[in-house]
Amino acid sequence: MAFRDLELGAIRVHILHHASRAAIYGSWMLEELQRHGYQISYGTLYPALHRMEEDGLLVRKDRVEGGRVRKYYTATGKGQEELAEAQRMIRELYREVVEGVGPDPD
């Protein structure tokens, strides 16, 4: 895909969006992303979750469920700030690229 960086950024925004609303775990997030048409594997998702945790955007809490540990992620204050900035950027991009609202080129 020519726009792989854009796709990876969109995945990150999806993760922050859902993690800011409720605790998420990997397999649920993978299904949610696939529902939106993203072709993503666990080999892409889990490193992204770990990187976002290392960057202070997510916090992880391990819970034992059905005899196994499930890692739940929620957005931190820093993660919510990054989400708000991404939302601002997405609104501006949408207005200009999709709606055609924006400055005319000189």
C-alpha positions in Angstrom: 0.0 0.0 0.0 1.4 3.4 -1.0 -0.1 5.0 2.2 1.2 2.5 4.8 2.3 5.2 7.1 -1.1 6.8 7.0 -2.7 3.4 7.7 -0.5 2.8 10.7 -1.3 6.3 12.0 -5.0 5.6 11.6 -4.6 2.3 13.5 -2.9 4.2 16.3 -5.7 6.7 16.4 -8.3 3.9 16.5 -6.4 2.3 19.4 -6.3 5.6 21.4 -10.0 6.2 20.6 -11.2 2.9 22.0 -8.7 2.8 24.9 -9.8 6.3 26.0 -13.4 5.0 26.2 -12.8 1.7 27.9 -10.1 -0.9 28.6 -9.3 -2.9 25.4 -7.4 -6.1 24.8 -5.5 -7.3 21.7 -7.9 -9.8 20.1 -10.9 -7.5 20.6 -8.9 -4.6 19.0 -7.8 -6.7 16.1 -11.4 -7.7 15.4 -12.5 -4.1 15.6 -9.7 -2.9 13.2 -10.6 -5.7 10.8 -14.3 -4.7 11.0 -13.1 -1.3 9.6 -11.3 -3.0 6.8 -7.7 -2.9 8.1 -5.6 -5.9 7.1 -3.6 -6.2 10.3 -2.1 -9.2 12.1 -1.2 -9.8 15.7 2.4 -9.4 14.6 1.6 -5.7 13.8 -0.9 -5.0 16.6 1.0 -6.2 19.6 4.2 -4.4 18.9 2.1 -1.2 18.3 0.4 -1.7 21.7 3.7 -2.2 23.4 5.3 0.8 21.7 2.4 3.0 22.7 2.7 1.7 26.3 6.5 2.5 26.2 5.6 6.0 24.8 3.3 6.6 27.8 0.2 6.7 25.7 -1.3 3.5 27.1 -1.2 1.8 30.5 -1.5 -2.0 30.8 -3.2 -4.0 33.5 -3.0 -7.7 33.5 -6.1 -9.7 34.5 -6.5 -13.4 34.9 -9.5 -14.7 33.0 -10.4 -18.3 32.4 -7.0 -19.3 33.8 -5.0 -17.1 31.4 -3.6 -13.6 31.6 -5.3 -11.0 29.4 -3.6 -7.7 29.0 -6.0 -4.7 29.0 -4.9 -1.3 27.8 -6.3 2.1 28.7 -5.3 5.6 27.4 -3.2 7.7 29.7 -3.6 11.5 30.0 -0.8 11.8 27.5 -2.6 9.3 25.2 -5.8 11.4 25.4 -3.9 14.5 24.5 -2.4 12.8 21.5 -5.9 11.6 20.5 -7.3 15.2 20.8 -4.5 16.4 18.5 -5.1 13.6 16.0 -8.8 14.5 16.0 -8.0 18.1 15.2 -5.7 17.1 12.4 -8.2 14.6 11.0 -11.0 17.3 11.0 -8.7 19.8 9.2 -7.6 17.2 6.6 -11.2 16.0 6.0 -12.4 19.6 5.5 -9.7 20.3 2.9 -9.3 17.0 1.1 -12.9 15.6 1.2 -15.1 18.7 1.5 -12.8 21.0 -0.5 -12.9 23.7 2.1 -9.6 25.5 2.6 -7.2 28.1 1.2 -6.9 28.4 -2.5 -3.3 27.9 -3.8 -1.6 31.1 -5.0 
